[in-house]
Amino acid sequence: MNHTLQHTPKRQHVRQGQRRWITLCLPALTWLATLSLPAQASPAQALATYSSQATAPANVGRGQQFFTSKHGQDWSCASCHGALPTKVGQHAATGKAIGPLAPAYNPERFADAAKTEKWFKRNCNDVLGRACTAQEKADVLAWLISLKP
Ligand code: HEC
């Protein structure tokens, strides 16, 4: 008796079943993952999200330039976070200490997508008089992630 011939159709059937499971369940799992993103995020995930909405690849140099420049108003991002946000910053208005923004120096950074969005919205409005674009957020984040001890 030829075992190979006997077993091949069964194995093919199993493989087809697996493929069907993947095509049906993968989109559902991906969707579920995006739903749970706001609660559990990481700097890399935040960068991936903003990059997917941006027109060009995130650029570290452009992010630094954006962060340290004024945009027609009194403050730059650096006014409160420092030109090198690996250290504690100081709020330009209240003088309150602000923990480092670079995630390698502060594990609490970019761990909560809702918090990140809330502060981007508020700070961009203070500095630019408008919301930051996904491109600007991606560039800043790429630069912040690149800052390593
Ligand atoms: C007037 C002071 C001020 C300015 C200017 C400012 N920030 Fe902030 N930023 C804060 C404070 C206060 C917090 C919240 C306190 C904290 O998280 O330590 C914060 C938090 C953030 C966070 C939250 C990060 C996280 O997920 O924990 C991001 C992102 C951020 N700022 C980016 C920016 C960018 C980009 C700019 C420039 C467009 C900017 N900030 C300008 C004061 C400022």
Residues whose N, C-alpha, C, O or C-beta is under 5 A from the ligand:
A	BS01	HEC	W75 S76 C77 S79 C80 H91 A92 I98 G99 E108 R109 F110 A111 D112 K115 T116 W119 F120 N123 C124 V127 V140
